[in-house]
Amino acid sequence: MDSDIIIIGAGPAGLSFARILADTGLKITMLERQTEKTLAKPDYDGREIALTHLSQRLMDETGMWSRIKDADISLIKDAKVLNGDLNDPLFFDHTKSGKENLGFMISNHHIRRAAYEVCKPYKNINLMTEKEVWAVETDDVGGTVTLKGGKKLRSRLIVAADSRFSATRRMMGISTDMRDFGRTCIVCKVKLDKDHDETAYECFFYDRTVAILPLKGRYCSVVITIDSKDAHLVLDQSPKEFAQELSKRMEGRFGKMTLDTQLYPYPLVGTFADCFYANRYALIGDAAVGMHPVTAHGFNFGLRGAHTLATEIKKFHDLGLDIGSREILQHYNTSHRQATWPLYMGTNALVGLYTKTTPLAKLARKALLSIGQHLPPAKRMIMNQLTEAAS
Ligand SMILES: Cc1cc2nc3c(=O)[nH]c(=O)nc-3n(C[C@H](O)[C@H](O)[C@H](O)COP(=O)(O)OP(=O)(O)OC[C@H]3O[C@@H](n4cnc5c(N)ncnc54)[C@H](O)[C@@H]3O)c2cc1C
């Protein structure tokens, strides 16, 4: 065998998984098609990632958290969900969560850089960049990965962290629930004239959703979700037109708003693999669960899954048992499905309901917010799901 584990994809999930296992001494090979320079200094991509307390703890344990400057970590203290107009929000109050804040915000490029930096010092992690995986197959004792150009590598276990459109998942015959929402998510950073009070706003307008997520100082991340056919209405606006319309929609509560970056569009496709493993092969990160960003959970689930799988592998490794065994993979599959399926389905249902404009859907939206607002147990349940507070 060339190594114990081959990880396909050095995105944030693949790198976090490698780092969690690094201290075991297991020989890990990471295969990534991008250049090493891109991993070491990723460009800003408009994504500001909302992180739960569980993710904060896991990033702390891997040393990633301390590699991010305090100035680049923002807090979400409270959250408001609004339906159509800005009055009578569903309010998530951090004091009811037992924590000092509901969550954290960090730019995706800082997370990616930190994940790369914590892996780099480990001699047992062999990061091979500019390597494109072309084929994967497994047998009773291990797996073989074929790279573009024909080179073959063997390991006892293959872990795919190769994105929600994972090509190796298909090669291994794992079918996947894929939902193209027909919508585009447009993200950017905006400067404000008034304080956001570290409050996140999720506003479900009838033609689009707008999230305002608090960043350090008077800045926020804006996430607009709109039908793909209408995305040009936002993308073609001048910075001034964009800011003016946003300010108007927010009824001036942040004063003048100024666009601080370009607009970054992302097509929205949700994915949930029918099984997170095959023979000597496991899926992690978006390759297992690719979430719609409205509930901000893609990377949170990616970290959680990486931790669950790595913990099982460590147990077997400590006992001198086979780290590619079906038992490990089955346990990971059951546990990670239970942790992610309710929010995956809930998010998709929410997206469906809040993008329909029929009178019945509008009524159902109002009823749902009212239930959330006036039934404390329901509200607590939603809050626990979103913040992973109970984990
Ligand atoms: C607009 C937006 C907002 C978001 N907001 C949040 C949020 O607030 N909170 C949150 O938790 N999540 C959020 N997410 C989700 C989060 O960004 C993703 O879940 C996360 O980046 C996925 O990481 P990954 O490592 O699984 O996959 P990726 O980042 O897609 O990495 C996959 C890697 O695999 C490599 N690769 C693929 N195929 C091959 C191959 N054949 N050979 C070699 N290499 C290969 C790719 O080059 C890439 O580096 C958001 C996403 C979007 C789009």
The ligand as an SDF file (V2000), in Angstrom:
LIG
                    3D

 53 58  0  0  0  0  0  0  0  0999 V2000
  -22.9120   31.2030   -0.9040 C   0  0  0  0  0  0  0  0  0  0  0  0
  -22.5590   30.1420    0.0920 C   0  0  0  0  0  0  0  0  0  0  0  0
  -22.6590   30.4160    1.4470 C   0  0  0  0  0  0  0  0  0  0  0  0
  -22.3320   29.4350    2.3910 C   0  0  0  0  0  0  0  0  0  0  0  0
  -22.4790   29.7220    3.7200 N   0  0  0  0  0  0  0  0  0  0  0  0
  -22.2150   28.7800    4.6280 C   0  0  0  0  0  0  0  0  0  0  0  0
  -22.3640   29.0420    6.0190 C   0  0  0  0  0  0  0  0  0  0  0  0
  -22.7420   30.1510    6.4190 O   0  0  0  0  0  0  0  0  0  0  0  0
  -22.0800   28.0450    6.9150 N   0  0  0  0  0  0  0  0  0  0  0  0
  -21.6450   26.8130    6.5070 C   0  0  0  0  0  0  0  0  0  0  0  0
  -21.4000   25.9510    7.3700 O   0  0  0  0  0  0  0  0  0  0  0  0
  -21.4980   26.5330    5.2010 N   0  0  0  0  0  0  0  0  0  0  0  0
  -21.7700   27.4740    4.2580 C   0  0  0  0  0  0  0  0  0  0  0  0
  -21.5960   27.1950    2.9280 N   0  0  0  0  0  0  0  0  0  0  0  0
  -21.1370   25.8390    2.5360 C   0  0  0  0  0  0  0  0  0  0  0  0
  -19.6130   25.6740    2.5510 C   0  0  0  0  0  0  0  0  0  0  0  0
  -18.9930   26.7030    1.8080 O   0  0  0  0  0  0  0  0  0  0  0  0
  -19.2860   24.3010    1.9840 C   0  0  0  0  0  0  0  0  0  0  0  0
  -20.0140   23.3380    2.7070 O   0  0  0  0  0  0  0  0  0  0  0  0
  -17.8130   23.9300    2.0730 C   0  0  0  0  0  0  0  0  0  0  0  0
  -17.0100   24.8790    1.4590 O   0  0  0  0  0  0  0  0  0  0  0  0
  -17.5870   22.5770    1.3910 C   0  0  0  0  0  0  0  0  0  0  0  0
  -16.2900   22.1330    1.6240 O   0  0  0  0  0  0  0  0  0  0  0  0
  -15.7760   20.7410    0.9820 P   0  0  0  0  0  0  0  0  0  0  0  0
  -14.3620   20.6240    1.4100 O   0  0  0  0  0  0  0  0  0  0  0  0
  -16.7100   19.6410    1.3120 O   0  0  0  0  0  0  0  0  0  0  0  0
  -15.9150   20.9370   -0.5910 O   0  0  0  0  0  0  0  0  0  0  0  0
  -15.2040   21.9380   -1.5940 P   0  0  0  0  0  0  0  0  0  0  0  0
  -14.8740   23.2300   -0.9360 O   0  0  0  0  0  0  0  0  0  0  0  0
  -16.0880   21.9710   -2.7880 O   0  0  0  0  0  0  0  0  0  0  0  0
  -13.8110   21.2460   -1.9440 O   0  0  0  0  0  0  0  0  0  0  0  0
  -13.7050   20.1410   -2.7990 C   0  0  0  0  0  0  0  0  0  0  0  0
  -12.2580   20.0400   -3.2560 C   0  0  0  0  0  0  0  0  0  0  0  0
  -12.1000   18.8450   -4.0180 O   0  0  0  0  0  0  0  0  0  0  0  0
  -11.2810   19.1150   -5.1520 C   0  0  0  0  0  0  0  0  0  0  0  0
  -11.6330   18.1050   -6.1750 N   0  0  0  0  0  0  0  0  0  0  0  0
  -12.8600   17.8230   -6.6620 C   0  0  0  0  0  0  0  0  0  0  0  0
  -12.7940   16.8230   -7.5520 N   0  0  0  0  0  0  0  0  0  0  0  0
  -11.4960   16.4610   -7.6360 C   0  0  0  0  0  0  0  0  0  0  0  0
  -10.7950   15.4810   -8.4040 C   0  0  0  0  0  0  0  0  0  0  0  0
  -11.4350   14.6650   -9.2550 N   0  0  0  0  0  0  0  0  0  0  0  0
   -9.4660   15.3810   -8.2610 N   0  0  0  0  0  0  0  0  0  0  0  0
   -8.7880   16.2000   -7.4000 C   0  0  0  0  0  0  0  0  0  0  0  0
   -9.4030   17.1400   -6.6480 N   0  0  0  0  0  0  0  0  0  0  0  0
  -10.7410   17.2670   -6.7660 C   0  0  0  0  0  0  0  0  0  0  0  0
  -11.6740   20.5590   -5.5320 C   0  0  0  0  0  0  0  0  0  0  0  0
  -10.6590   21.1820   -6.2990 O   0  0  0  0  0  0  0  0  0  0  0  0
  -11.8490   21.2030   -4.1660 C   0  0  0  0  0  0  0  0  0  0  0  0
  -10.6520   21.7820   -3.6700 O   0  0  0  0  0  0  0  0  0  0  0  0
  -21.9160   28.1530    1.9620 C   0  0  0  0  0  0  0  0  0  0  0  0
  -21.8080   27.8720    0.5910 C   0  0  0  0  0  0  0  0  0  0  0  0
  -22.1260   28.8490   -0.3340 C   0  0  0  0  0  0  0  0  0  0  0  0
  -22.0190   28.5380   -1.8030 C   0  0  0  0  0  0  0  0  0  0  0  0
  1  2  1  0
  2  3  1  0
  2 52  2  0
  3  4  2  0
  4  5  1  0
  4 50  1  0
  5  6  2  0
  6  7  1  0
  6 13  1  0
  7  8  2  0
  7  9  1  0
  9 10  1  0
 10 11  2  0
 10 12  1  0
 12 13  2  0
 13 14  1  0
 14 15  1  0
 14 50  1  0
 15 16  1  0
 16 17  1  0
 16 18  1  0
 18 19  1  0
 18 20  1  0
 20 21  1  0
 20 22  1  0
 22 23  1  0
 23 24  1  0
 24 25  2  0
 24 26  1  0
 24 27  1  0
 27 28  1  0
 28 29  2  0
 28 30  1  0
 28 31  1  0
 31 32  1  0
 32 33  1  0
 33 34  1  0
 33 48  1  0
 34 35  1  0
 35 36  1  0
 35 46  1  0
 36 37  1  0
 36 45  1  0
 37 38  2  0
 38 39  1  0
 39 40  1  0
 39 45  2  0
 40 41  1  0
 40 42  2  0
 42 43  1  0
 43 44  2  0
 44 45  1  0
 46 47  1  0
 46 48  1  0
 48 49  1  0
 50 51  2  0
 51 52  1  0
 52 53  1  0
M  END
$$$$
